[in-house]
Amino acid sequence: MKIAILCASGKAGKEITKEALSRGLEPVCFVRDSSKMNEFANKIQVVQKDIFALDSKDLADFDVIIDAFGEWQDLSLHKKHIESLSKILQGSRARLLVVGGAGSLYMDSSHTPRLMDMPNFPKEYLGVAQATAEVLSFLRDEKGFTWVYVSPSLEFVPTLPKSNHYEIIGEEFKVNANHESKIGYSDYASAMIDIALDLGYKNMRVGVVAL
């Protein structure tokens, strides 16, 4: 399986890269600044190219493309980046796996109220939650390629140690036995590679929660 990781130098992207390597995969990592990937020297192929500069030839040979784009300042770039990827992936055989947000997870089986609509949702995360939800809405209308949008838990924690004790869930918000909605970056990365290797995931949104 040929895997590309976009925006691989970010926190999520690096964890996904590490997990791919640990599974015996050889990801090709696309980054804006290759110096940020020095820890992977001689282990992976790194392509220095901004995500907005990619074209269809760059991504033509992959089975799976993992989009680890993240942005906290100019939130309009979330929608713009998925629109850009959509244009160059039309007709592609690859599955696009997107690092999504938790705010769009549904609170019940009616699939109407979302986590970010709840009054206690952290206000400091509302903007990025809305921006990442726009990406999901865009993908739901996508017909030109196969995609999977992968939501983390409400608490998406870079420093949590890897436990390998997590669940890939559906579209509805879920807490664990401790009534927590939490996932570490390393366990999320493990779930992402699980999804990459399982061809049954296509044109859907899933979530990940630590158990």
VOGU-3710 file (C-alpha; in Angstrom, 3 decimals, decimal comma):
1> mkiailcasg> 0,000/0,000/0,000  1,347/3,394/-1,023  0,561/6,129/1,503  1,035/9,884/1,287  0,831/12,074/4,379  0,070/15,732/3,744  1,180/18,376/6,265  3,249/15,648/7,873  5,400/18,017/9,966  2,559/18,988/12,309
11> kagkeitkea> 1,904/17,208/15,600  -0,747/14,882/14,204  1,148/14,376/10,963  4,318/13,314/12,752  2,483/10,825/14,946  0,778/9,339/11,897  4,160/9,120/10,171  5,662/7,305/13,163  2,745/4,878/13,285  2,950/4,152/9,571
21> lsrglepvcf> 6,648/3,345/9,916  5,983/1,087/12,906  3,555/-0,916/10,757  6,159/-1,495/8,057  4,719/1,105/5,685  6,845/3,562/3,729  4,907/6,835/3,661  5,799/9,730/1,405  5,520/12,898/3,475  4,582/16,255/1,947
31> vrdsskmnef> 5,602/19,295/3,999  6,154/23,009/3,592  9,536/22,884/5,356  11,528/19,669/5,073  13,858/20,685/7,931  10,999/19,935/10,334  11,239/16,258/9,381  14,924/15,771/10,248  14,035/13,175/12,886  12,930/10,901/10,056
41> ankiqvvqkd> 16,128/11,314/8,018  16,885/8,275/5,844  13,644/6,607/6,942  11,075/8,189/4,651  10,774/10,179/1,457  10,028/13,833/2,152  8,636/16,146/-0,516  8,883/19,856/0,230  5,755/21,351/-1,305  2,951/23,438/0,152
51> ifaldskdla> -0,432/21,730/0,189  -1,896/24,519/-1,964  0,820/23,940/-4,580  0,108/20,228/-5,052  -1,219/18,983/-8,370  -2,732/15,716/-9,542  0,660/14,351/-10,638  2,021/14,697/-7,092  -0,683/12,401/-5,704  -1,328/10,114/-8,663
61> dfdviidafg> 0,392/6,956/-7,446  -1,037/6,559/-3,939  -3,622/4,174/-2,522  -4,223/6,297/0,564  -3,665/10,014/1,127  -3,804/11,196/4,747  -4,612/14,876/5,091  -3,245/16,187/8,408  -3,880/19,861/7,628  -4,304/22,101/10,671
71> ewqdlslhkk> -4,721/25,853/11,059  -5,686/28,029/14,042  -5,174/31,541/12,666  -6,761/31,866/9,229  -9,686/29,502/9,666  -10,879/30,068/6,102  -7,966/27,891/4,957  -9,743/24,750/6,181  -12,440/25,070/3,507  -9,985/26,366/0,920
81> hieslskilq> -7,576/23,466/1,368  -10,249/20,770/0,923  -11,571/22,570/-2,152  -8,032/22,597/-3,555  -7,542/18,887/-2,860  -10,908/18,072/-4,375  -9,946/19,684/-7,665  -6,784/17,600/-8,041  -8,250/14,321/-6,765  -11,209/14,065/-9,131
91> gsrarllvvg> -11,190/10,534/-10,548  -8,382/9,411/-8,238  -8,312/5,778/-7,065  -6,902/6,874/-3,700  -8,901/7,175/-0,499  -8,482/10,552/1,182  -8,388/10,226/4,980  -8,903/13,570/6,723  -7,811/14,514/10,238  -11,061/16,152/11,305
101> gagslymdss> -12,538/17,845/14,340  -14,678/16,614/17,219  -17,164/19,483/17,240  -19,283/18,027/14,449  -19,941/14,721/16,256  -23,665/14,203/16,800  -25,096/14,101/20,308  -27,867/11,565/19,634  -29,319/9,258/17,001  -31,307/12,054/15,351
111> htprlmdmpn> -27,997/13,358/13,969  -29,113/16,925/14,499  -27,509/18,497/17,606  -23,737/18,476/17,467  -21,111/18,608/20,174  -20,178/22,176/19,231  -23,830/23,238/19,578  -23,834/22,362/23,278  -23,758/25,348/25,682  -20,728/23,966/27,534
121> fpkeylgvaq> -18,609/23,504/24,422  -15,331/25,441/24,973  -15,718/28,835/23,307  -12,010/29,013/22,445  -12,418/25,986/20,171  -15,672/27,006/18,513  -14,076/28,746/15,535  -11,889/25,813/14,534  -14,775/23,416/15,230  -16,949/25,318/12,780
131> ataevlsflr> -14,134/25,444/10,214  -13,464/21,697/10,384  -17,209/20,997/10,247  -17,287/22,889/6,951  -14,712/20,432/5,617  -16,978/17,523/6,564  -19,987/19,183/4,925  -17,973/19,678/1,764  -16,900/16,024/1,710  -20,444/14,758/2,183
141> dekgftwvyv> -21,268/16,234/-1,238  -18,097/14,855/-2,854  -18,627/12,394/-5,735  -15,248/12,471/-7,460  -13,143/10,446/-5,022  -13,399/8,270/-1,907  -12,935/9,905/1,492  -13,038/9,204/5,242  -13,269/11,982/7,827  -11,793/10,944/11,181
151> spslefvptl> -12,933/12,919/14,246  -10,848/12,810/17,434  -12,421/12,992/20,883  -13,344/16,259/22,579  -9,998/16,221/24,390  -7,317/15,684/21,730  -4,121/15,496/23,786  -0,624/15,505/22,216  1,168/14,267/25,339  -0,927/11,256/26,292
161> pksnhyeiig> 1,175/8,079/26,099  0,157/5,446/23,595  -2,198/2,870/25,110  -3,453/0,928/22,072  -6,763/0,942/23,934  -9,197/2,891/21,788  -12,336/2,432/19,741  -13,227/3,576/16,249  -16,832/4,727/16,589  -19,494/6,106/14,278
171> eefkvnanhe> -20,866/9,627/14,049  -22,220/9,946/17,587  -20,328/11,439/20,515  -19,204/8,796/23,008  -17,438/8,781/26,348  -15,430/5,977/27,922  -16,026/4,166/31,225  -14,557/7,163/33,064  -17,071/9,470/31,340  -14,256/11,057/29,332
181> skigysdyas> -14,092/11,927/25,663  -10,345/11,830/25,268  -7,729/10,532/22,819  -3,983/10,996/22,605  -2,296/11,853/19,325  -0,440/8,532/19,271  -3,594/6,422/19,706  -5,408/8,592/17,170  -2,549/7,962/14,735  -2,857/4,237/15,346
191> amidialdlg> -6,570/4,383/14,579  -5,850/6,382/11,423  -3,510/3,667/10,130  -6,105/1,010/11,069  -8,556/2,883/8,862  -5,987/3,260/6,089  -5,438/-0,499/6,022  -9,146/-1,400/6,130  -10,747/-0,897/2,720  -14,196/-1,050/4,303
201> yknmrvgvva> -13,954/2,560/5,403  -15,143/4,753/2,558  -17,305/7,865/2,140  -18,053/8,157/5,835  -17,188/9,964/9,038  -15,908/8,021/12,031  -14,667/9,022/15,469  -11,972/7,742/17,798  -12,176/7,555/21,609  -9,781/6,137/24,193
211> l> -11,275/3,371/26,339
//
